[in-house]
Amino acid sequence: MDNFDIKDYRIDNKETFKIKKANTKIKDFYGSKEEYEQMLIELQEEMDKYQSMMYAHNKNGVLVIFQAMDAAGKDGTMKAVFKNVHPLGLSFYSFKRPSENELNHDFMWRCFKELPERGKFQVFNRSYYEEVLVVKVHPEILTNVQKIPKNLTEDLDKVWKKRYKDIENFEEYLTNNGIKVIKFFLNVSKEEQSKRLIERIEDINKNWKFEEGDIKERDYWNNYMDAYEEMINETSTAKNPWYVLPADDKKNMRLLVAKIINENLKTLEMSYPEPDEARKKTLMGLIEVIKKQNLV
């Protein structure tokens, strides 16, 4: 991946994004399973190095967002990519169907309270973007579930435009406070998704992942593709772009995710805290204290 160019997968609103033109599969970066595993380990070690520095620097945080259709590989990618990153600097949150308490708040509330601390990664499996995906495909959720006043939902085009703007402003707010936002759309083909859903049914160890509702939502595939395309176009900015990754090959996708995260971490102005001369002198003196303690 030495010739990897982050621009190949970056959508920053300079050009209109067309989802039908986005690849779901590309040529493998690796020649064998062993080569893939070694490449991933090296990327993990690099990420852990940056995370350790970020933890010590304690001024930046990182929010990583994964959005995708069902069975695109979000869970497995998170598990594989962050496997060797120190757990004290890493948290995950998976957003399920909103609870009654969450529905009694604004649509950003449940995500806002899970944001990363300074010095740490927070990884979102789904996010506030569900509000312009699932809710856009099923707009009846607005009044029947989310309890939004009817007069605020009569013009649906305005609803989505306002939510896109709210999200854009929110992410700019995070950026202004030292939180780096890295957003991934894992672009799986309908054909590959069908294979994975069938595998979940056939493999008893994967049955727990399967929900009948996943099949029902496949009937809305084209609606979801339209929603993703508009979402990416409306919420991609120079500071907070989307990364659209081919997801039919999980290994390629994991390497891309890890590489893109590392490329973004390189842009943060981080360093380990350096003690001043007085502190250095104090620390050197403590070395002798430690040695003397061994003699007692």
Backbone hydrogen bonds, N-H to C=O, Kabsch-Sander energy under -0.5 kcal/mol:
donor,donor_aa,acceptor,acceptor_aa,energy
4,F,1,M,-1.8
6,I,4,F,-0.5
8,D,5,D,-2.0
9,Y,6,I,-1.4
10,R,6,I,-0.7
11,I,242,W,-3.4
12,D,10,R,-0.6
19,I,17,F,-0.5
21,K,18,K,-1.3
22,A,19,I,-1.0
36,Y,32,S,-2.4
37,E,33,K,-2.4
38,Q,34,E,-2.0
39,M,35,E,-2.5
40,L,36,Y,-2.5
41,I,37,E,-2.1
42,E,38,Q,-2.1
43,L,39,M,-1.9
44,Q,40,L,-2.6
45,E,41,I,-2.5
46,E,42,E,-1.8
47,M,43,L,-2.3
48,D,44,Q,-2.6
49,K,45,E,-1.8
50,Y,46,E,-2.0
51,Q,47,M,-2.7
52,S,48,D,-2.4
53,M,49,K,-1.8
54,M,50,Y,-2.6
55,Y,51,Q,-2.5
56,A,52,S,-2.1
57,H,53,M,-2.9
58,N,54,M,-2.6
61,G,178,G,-1.9
62,V,120,K,-2.4
63,L,180,K,-3.5
64,V,62,V,-0.6
64,V,122,Q,-2.7
65,I,63,L,-0.5
65,I,182,I,-2.9
66,F,124,F,-2.3
67,Q,65,I,-0.5
67,Q,184,F,-2.6
69,M,186,L,-0.6
72,A,69,M,-1.4
77,T,73,G,-2.0
78,M,74,K,-2.4
79,K,75,D,-2.3
80,A,76,G,-2.4
81,V,77,T,-2.9
82,F,78,M,-1.7
83,K,80,A,-0.8
85,V,82,F,-1.6
89,G,86,H,-1.6
90,L,87,P,-1.5
91,S,121,F,-1.3
93,Y,123,V,-2.5
95,F,93,Y,-0.6
95,F,125,N,-2.3
96,K,94,S,-0.7
103,L,99,S,-2.2
104,N,100,E,-0.8
104,N,101,N,-0.7
105,H,102,E,-1.6
109,W,106,D,-1.3
111,C,108,M,-0.8
112,F,108,M,-2.8
113,K,109,W,-1.8
114,E,111,C,-1.6
115,L,112,F,-1.3
119,G,60,N,-4.6
120,K,117,E,-1.7
121,F,89,G,-2.7
122,Q,62,V,-2.5
123,V,91,S,-2.6
124,F,64,V,-3.4
124,F,122,Q,-0.5
125,N,93,Y,-2.8
125,N,123,V,-0.5
126,R,66,F,-2.4
126,R,124,F,-0.9
130,E,127,S,-1.9
131,E,128,Y,-1.6
132,V,129,Y,-1.7
133,L,130,E,-1.2
134,V,130,E,-0.5
135,V,130,E,-1.8
137,V,133,L,-2.5
138,H,134,V,-2.2
141,I,138,H,-2.2
142,L,139,P,-1.5
143,T,139,P,-0.5
144,N,140,E,-2.5
145,V,141,I,-1.8
146,Q,141,I,-3.2
148,I,142,L,-2.6
152,L,149,P,-1.8
153,T,150,K,-1.7
156,L,154,E,-0.8
159,V,155,D,-1.5
160,W,156,L,-2.3
161,K,157,D,-2.2
162,K,158,K,-2.5
163,R,159,V,-2.0
164,Y,160,W,-2.8
165,K,161,K,-2.0
166,D,162,K,-2.6
167,I,163,R,-2.5
168,E,164,Y,-2.6
169,N,165,K,-2.7
170,F,166,D,-2.3
171,E,167,I,-2.5
172,E,168,E,-1.9
173,Y,169,N,-2.2
174,L,170,F,-2.1
175,T,171,E,-2.3
176,N,172,E,-2.5
177,N,173,Y,-0.7
177,N,174,L,-1.0
178,G,175,T,-1.7
179,I,174,L,-2.7
180,K,61,G,-3.1
180,K,178,G,-0.7
182,I,63,L,-3.0
182,I,180,K,-0.5
183,K,241,P,-0.7
184,F,65,I,-3.1
185,F,243,Y,-2.7
186,L,67,Q,-2.2
186,L,184,F,-0.6
187,N,185,F,-0.9
187,N,245,L,-3.0
188,V,186,L,-1.2
193,Q,189,S,-2.4
194,S,190,K,-1.9
195,K,191,E,-1.6
196,R,192,E,-1.9
197,L,193,Q,-2.5
198,I,194,S,-2.2
199,E,195,K,-2.1
200,R,196,R,-1.8
201,I,197,L,-1.3
202,E,198,I,-2.5
203,D,199,E,-2.5
204,I,202,E,-0.7
206,K,203,D,-2.2
207,N,203,D,-0.6
207,N,204,I,-0.5
209,K,206,K,-1.5
210,F,206,K,-0.5
210,F,207,N,-1.5
214,D,211,E,-1.9
215,I,211,E,-0.6
215,I,212,E,-0.9
216,K,212,E,-1.3
217,E,213,G,-2.3
218,R,214,D,-0.9
219,D,215,I,-0.6
219,D,216,K,-1.2
220,Y,217,E,-1.7
221,W,218,R,-1.7
224,Y,220,Y,-2.5
225,M,221,W,-2.5
226,D,222,N,-2.2
227,A,223,N,-2.1
228,Y,224,Y,-2.9
229,E,225,M,-2.5
230,E,226,D,-2.3
231,M,227,A,-2.5
232,I,228,Y,-2.7
233,N,229,E,-2.1
234,E,230,E,-2.5
235,T,231,M,-1.7
236,S,232,I,-0.8
237,T,235,T,-0.5
237,T,240,N,-1.0
242,W,11,I,-2.4
243,Y,183,K,-2.1
244,V,9,Y,-2.2
244,V,242,W,-0.5
245,L,185,F,-2.5
245,L,243,Y,-0.7
247,A,187,N,-2.2
248,D,24,T,-2.7
250,K,248,D,-0.6
253,M,249,D,-2.0
254,R,250,K,-2.4
255,L,251,K,-2.2
256,L,252,N,-2.3
257,V,253,M,-2.6
258,A,254,R,-2.4
259,K,255,L,-2.4
260,I,256,L,-2.8
261,I,257,V,-2.3
262,N,258,A,-2.1
263,E,259,K,-2.4
264,N,260,I,-2.0
265,L,261,I,-2.4
266,K,262,N,-1.8
267,T,264,N,-1.0
268,L,265,L,-1.3
270,M,268,L,-1.6
280,K,276,D,-2.5
281,K,277,E,-2.3
282,T,278,A,-2.0
283,L,279,R,-2.6
284,M,280,K,-2.5
285,G,281,K,-1.8
286,L,282,T,-1.4
287,I,283,L,-0.9
287,I,284,M,-0.7
288,E,284,M,-0.8
289,V,285,G,-1.2
290,I,286,L,-2.4
291,K,287,I,-2.1
292,K,288,E,-2.3
293,Q,289,V,-1.8
294,N,290,I,-0.9
294,N,291,K,-0.6
295,L,292,K,-1.3
296,V,293,Q,-0.9
